[in-house]
């Protein structure tokens, strides 16, 4: 019996080699071409994942995890064919431990689903990358989002996990305790490994208390530099911002075209404050003083829950809004991100703007700038070689600038397919040790092959 015959026997209708099923997992929200797996498997338990992996390992068949397909560097694409392991049926919240402020979930649970189920507990899971991503995918790519400036990234919010390894063995790493000094930290080795070291089948996540009071607002500036200076001063002043997001004037134009919001076409900061009522009022007052000194205008409060939801829906709609800036048929958005020390943020953003202008690229800048992370979205035609060359050159200069300033080539999107070429420059001799880890965990190189680590020339 072949591996595919065994998987068909194991899963029945939850295993498919049809073109329609394969194409559902072959696309992406970025600019990468479609990549068809040879089959799609939809397990419902960790034990089924382990059995799938054992059959695939026996024949050297590649296995690529698939959550919701929202990653922007193609981590979920089956570039070498094989099995796309679709976790959408592993979508149960297994335990809510309110006293310990943690939750145990299967990897297919999405962040919105989790917070809906937590509503009655007075707790929430704060990470918000924008897309309603699966929590397994968020852990695998070490996602963060708009609230990371206060609550941290997935790295800080995963306490423990269960994973299936490349030979089909099932392991648990970490505990529900908030800290440990026992052994190698395999939990956080697997978090961010992009499915290249193991398949996450369960997560124990930190939860946080719902803030007693929430305030949100927007304000605008005459230049990106002034907005960034305001951000730097705010962070250095120790104001515990829940969200502090930059959108440049081109991104605001995209919002206006896509949503008809009617914002002044100037650089904006989108803001949110969490805490007790008195603490929130104090945070707002401190921030407004800094912002007014930096030349802020057009202060507008989002006073109701509905207004706050509309504000963050607008921000999270950046990708389609970028498309509205140049909706011609065939055009795509090339999205890239970098992260630098907060003191070098203004310089990095200035380089990005200057390079886009010099290359004639229609580009937007948005960012979780409270932690030095920002994104550039560029419209281009994949069928036009000159345009492809221009956006790739821009992305390269941006990555080199981030490294020169002591930062990283990706604070959020991850490496996947698009940023492997910068790994040696960022990590130097450590890259060889990463390859050794990969070989130890996956000697056949069948877990998400072609991702994260560049080929060893």
N, C-alpha and C positions, 0 to 999 in steps of 0.2 A: 504494500500500500504506500503510495507517495504521500508526501507531507500535505499536499492540497487535498487529496482524498481523505486523509485522516482529519483534517480541519473541517471538511464538509460533513463528515460523520459526527464530529464533536459538536459543531455549531448549527448544522442544518441551514435554515434560511438566513442565519446571521453570518454566513460566509458566502461571498459572491465573487465570481470572476467576470460578471457582466460589465460591458462597457459603461452602462449608465451608473452603476455603483462605483466603478473605478474613477469615473470623471468627477463624481461628487467630492472626492478627496484629492483631486489633482490640481485644483486651482488655488489662487491666493489673492489677497487684497493689494498686493504690491505689483511689481512690474515683471516678475519672473514668469517664464513660459510654463504652460501646463506640463505636469510630470505625472504620467499614469503609473500607478502600481499595477502589479499583476493580479492582485486580489485584495479584497477588503474583508477583514475579520472584525466582528463586533462582540467582544466578550462581555460577560456580566459579572464575573467574579475574578479575584486574583488567581484562583486555582486554574481557571480557564486560560488566563494570560500565561501562566507558567507552562501549561500543556502546549499552547500555541508556540511558545518560545522553544520548547524542547523539540517539537517536530521541525521547526524552521532551522534550529541549530544542527540537527542531524543531516540536513541537506545543504547547509550554508546559504539559506534563503534570507535576504535582507528583511529587516522589520523596522518600520518607521511609525512612531506614535502619532496619532491624530486626535486633537481635542476639538476645537471649534474652527480651526483654520484661519485664525486672525493674526498670526505672527507676520511680521513685516520683513523678515529676512529668510523666508522660505524654509524654516526649520521642519515643517510638517510635510514637505514634499518628498515623495519617494523617488529620489533621483536615480537609484539603481534598481528600480522595480521592486519586486518582492511583495511583501504583505504590508498594507496600510492598516495598522492596528487602531481601530476607531473606538475611543473610550466613551462615546456618547451614552451608552446604556449603563455604564458604571457611574450613575448620577445620584447616589443616595447620600444624605447626611446621616451618618451612622450614630454619632453621639454628640450631644450638646452638654458639656460639663460646665455649667454656669459658675459653680463655686471655684473651680480652677481656672475659669476664663479661657477655656480652649474648646475646640470642636474637632471631631474626627470625621473626615469626608472621603468619599471615593473621588478619583481624579476627574470624572466627567461633570461634577457639580460646577455650575458657573457661579461667579461672584454675586450676581443679582439673585439667583436662586438661594444661595446661602443666606444672604441678608434678609430675604423674605422669610425664611424659616427661623431666623434669629429674632424676628421683630418682637415677639412677646417676652424675650429674655432680658431686654434692656442692654444687650450687647450687640456689637457689630464687627464685621471684618472690614477694615478701612481701605485696603488697597484698591485703587481705581485706575486701571490702565486705559479706560475709555471703552474699549470693546467689551462685550459681555463674554470674556474669555473663560475657558475652563480653568479650574484651580490647579489641575495637574499640569496643564500647559504653562500657566503662570509660574509654577515652581520650576518646571524644566527650563524655562527661559530666564528665570530670575527677574520676573517682571516687577514693575513698581507703579508709577503713575502720578496723578496729581497730588495725592496725599502723602507721598513718600517723605517729603520734607519734615513732616511731624511724626509719622508712624513707621517709617522705614520701608524697605523693599521686602520681597518674598524671602530673601535671605534671613532677615531679622524676625520673620513671622512664621517660619516653619520650625516646629519643635521636634517632630519625629516623622518618619515615613516608613512605608512598606514598599518594596520594589522587587521586581522579577529581573534576574540577571541574565546575561547572554546565554547561559547554559540551561535556563529554565528554573534555576533554584530561586527560592523565595526568601528574602531577608527582611529584617526590621532594623531600623537605625534610630537612635535617639530615644527619648522618653518624654512623658508629659511634664517632667520637672523643668523649671525655667533655666537651669544651667547644669552642666556636667563637666567633669574633668576625666572621664573614663574613656580612654582609647582614642583612636583616630576619629575625626568628625566626618563620618561617611554621609551623614544627613546633608551637610552643606557642600560635600563634594558632588552629590547627585543633584542638588538644587543648582540650576544654571548649567548643567551638563548637556542640555538640549537633546536628551534622549540618546546620547552616544555611549553612556555607561550603564544604563539600566532603565527599566520601564516602571514609573511610579504608579502604584496601584492603590495607595492610601496615604492620606496626609493628616497629621495632627497640627492644627494651626492655632496661633494665639488669637484671642479676641480682646476687644477693648470696650469699655463702657460707652454707651451713647452719651455724647456731650449734653450737658444740661441746657446750654444755650449755643446757638450757631448764628453767626452773622456773615453776610457775603456782600461784596461790593465790586464795582469796577471804577477805574479812573484812567485817564489818558495823559500822554506826554507828547512833547513836540519832537522827540527823537528817541530811538531805541537806546542810545547811550544814556540818556537821562533816566529812562525806565530801569535800565540795568543798574545804574548807580543807586537808585532807590532800593532795589532788591538787595544789593550788597550791604548797604547801610542797615537795612531792616534785619538781615540775618546776623550781622555783626553786633547789632543792638540786643540780640537775644529774644526778640519777639517770637513766641512759639506759633508761627503761622501754620494753619492746617493746609492751606493751599496758597500758592503765589505763582501765577501763571502769566507768562509774557506772550502776547500776540503782536506781531508787527503790523504795519499799516497795510501791507499787501494781504495778509491773512484776514484783517478786518474787512477789506474789500470783498474777499471771498465769502465771508459770513454774510455780508449785506446782499450779495448776489444770490446766495443759496437760500438764505432764510428771511431776507427782507427786514433785517433787524434795525437798520438805519443808524448804525453807530458812526461817529465821526471817524474818518479814515486816518487815524493816527495810531501810533503804538499804544497798546492798552496793557494794564495789569488786571487780571481777574483774581479776586481775593476771597479767602474764607478764614474765619476765626472760630475756634472751639474752646469751650470751657464753661465755668459758671458765669451767670449774668454779669457780675461785677468785673470779673477777669476779662470777659469778651469786650465790655465797654472800654476797659483800660487798654487792651490790645489795639482796638480800632483807633482810639485817640492817639496812641503812640505812633501807629503807622501813619495816620493822616498828617501828623506833624512832620515826619520824615518826608512823606510824599510831597507835601506842599513846599517844603524847602527845595525839593528837586524839580519843582515846576509843574506838579500834577494839576490837572484840571478835570472838570466834568465828573466829579465824584457822584456815583449813583449807587444807592443801597438796593440790595435784593432782599426785601424785608420778609417775604412770606416763603413758605416751603416751596410753593409753586414757582415763585420767581427764582429761587436758588436752583431748582431742578432745571428750569429753562436755561439759566446761565451755564450750567455745566453740561447740559445737552448740546448747547451751542459750541462750547469748547471741544467736546468729544466728537463733534461733527466736522472736525478740521479736514479729514481726508476728502469727503464729498465736496466740501466748500472749496478746497484747492482745485478740484475738478471744475467747479463753476467758473473759475478764472479763465480757463481755456478749454471749453467743452467740445472742441472739434473732434470728429470721429477718429478713432485710432490712437488718441493720445493717452498716455499713462502718467501716473505720479510716481516719481522716484523719491522715496522717503529715507532719510538717513539721520542719525543722531550721534552726538558726542557729549562727553561730560568733562568738565574742567574744574579745578579748584575755584571756589567762589570768587577769590580775589582776581582771577584771570578771566572771569566771565565776559566783561565788557570787551576785552581785546579779542576773544574768540568770536563773539557776535559781530564785531566790526569787520573782522577778516571775512566772515561768511557773507556779509552784505556786499563788501567790496568785490569779492571774487565772483559773486553772482552777477553783479552789474558788468564786470569786465568781460564775462563770458556770454553776456546777452541771454541769461537764463531767467525765466519767470520763476521766482522762488519765494517761498514764505518762510517765516521763522516763528515757531511756537515753542514753548518750553516750560519744563518744571524747574524754573530758574532758581528756585530757592535752594536747590542742591547742585547747581551748576550744570544742569542737563538741559540741552535744547535740541530741537528737531528742525530740519530743513526739508521742505517738500517742493519738488521741482517738476514742472510739466514738460514732457518731451514726447517725441515720436519714436518708438522703438525701431521703426523701419527706416529712420533717417540716421545714417552713420555719424554725421557731424554732430547731431544733437545727442546721440548716445555718448560719443566721445566727450562732449562738453560736460554732461552731468557726471560721468565717471571721473573726469579730471577734477571737477569741483569737489566731489566726495573725497577724492584722494588728498587734495589740499586741506580740506577740513579735518580729516583724520590726522594728517601730519601736524597741523596746527595744534590740535588737542594734545598730541603726544609731546610736542615742543613745550607746551604750557604745563606739563605735569599731569595731564588728564588721560582719558581712555577713549578708544575709538567707538565705544558704545556704552552708554550708561543705562540703556533700557532695551533696545531692539534685539541685542545679542549679535552673534556672529553668523550663524547659519551658513548661507551660501555667499553672501555679498561681501563679508569683511575678513575672510580668511587671509587675504593678501597682506593684512596689516598685523597679523598675530606675531610674526617674528620681530617686527619693529617694536611692538609693545612689550613683549615678554622675553625677548632675547634667549639666553640659554635655558630659561625655564620652559620654553616650548618643547624642548626635547624631553623633559620630565613629564609634561602633559601627554606626549605621545607614549611614553612608557606606561603611564596610568591607563591610557586607552587600551594598549596591548594587554595589560594584565587583566582588565575587566572584560575585554571583548576581543579575544585572540583571533577570531575569524573575521573581525571587522564587519559584523552584520547588523549592529545596532545603529540605525540612522547613518549609513555610510555616506561620505562626501560632505559632511557638515562639520562645522566648528574648527577642526584642525586642518591646516593646509597640507597638501601632499608633501611627503618627505622626499624632495628631489635629490 
